[in-house]
Amino acid sequence: QTVFRKSKEDAMILVLFEVIVKKEGMADYLSLAASLKDALQQVEGFIRAERFSSLTNAQKLLSLSFGENEEAVGKWRNLMEHRLSQKQCRERLFDSYSITIVSKVRQYIDVNPTESPQDSVDFFSTLPD
């Protein structure tokens, strides 16, 4: 069971990388992404990254990366082995992609809902145990 805890993620940038990988390119892309994992984890300000598969499109993936700030995101973006991978993916592995950069507005978790919206606090405080 996964347990969520608040951590150093109080100031946070999220990078949502949606990609549609060519059928013949999926294995190469996953191998290339795995080869970059160690470099990503060494980037100062990197927190974590996860990858998800679409339920409706086998070629669509979402990578969700967490950084402490935009500087950390920029360090990763400009790492030479990452840039070379981007070039290779654009030229032969991807059908299309979209990158969205997001700043955290609020984070609340079940064990410490201090940032919960007041309407949620009000609603759940009225429910019987």
Protein Blocks (a to p, Z undefined) as FASTA:
>chain_A
ZZddddfklpccdddddddddfklmmmmmmmmmmmmmmmmmpghiabdcddddfkbmkbc
cdddddfblklmmmmmmpmklmmmmmmmmmmmpfbdcddddddfbdcdfklcmlgcfklm
mmmmmpcZZ
